[in-house]
Amino acid sequence: MPNTLRVWMSRGKLQPLFGASGEEVFHIPTVKAVAEAGRAKNIPKDPAANARGTHKRRHAA
């Protein structure tokens, strides 16, 4: 996403190869490497588990 690339550039994680501001060209393997380095280290087996949590729903009586 363009906003993600701008953030990575502002943090010094990624540099464009060439191009004017807003039209930068990036080295795809470098972009993939930066993306992999930023991924969560602990990925749950059930991705929805974080959304559900361990609580039970309360029903209005």
Contacts in CASP RR format, 6 or more apart in sequence:
PFRMAT RR
TARGET T0000
AUTHOR 0000-0000-0000
METHOD contacts of the structure
MODEL  1
MPNTLRVWMSRGKLQPLFGASGEEVFHIPTVKAVAEAGRAKNIPKDPAAN
ARGTHKRRHAA
5 14 0 8 1.000
5 24 0 8 1.000
5 26 0 8 1.000
5 31 0 8 1.000
8 14 0 8 1.000
8 34 0 8 1.000
9 15 0 8 1.000
9 16 0 8 1.000
9 24 0 8 1.000
13 34 0 8 1.000
14 26 0 8 1.000
14 30 0 8 1.000
14 31 0 8 1.000
14 34 0 8 1.000
16 24 0 8 1.000
16 25 0 8 1.000
16 26 0 8 1.000
17 24 0 8 1.000
17 25 0 8 1.000
17 26 0 8 1.000
17 27 0 8 1.000
18 24 0 8 1.000
18 25 0 8 1.000
19 25 0 8 1.000
44 50 0 8 1.000
END
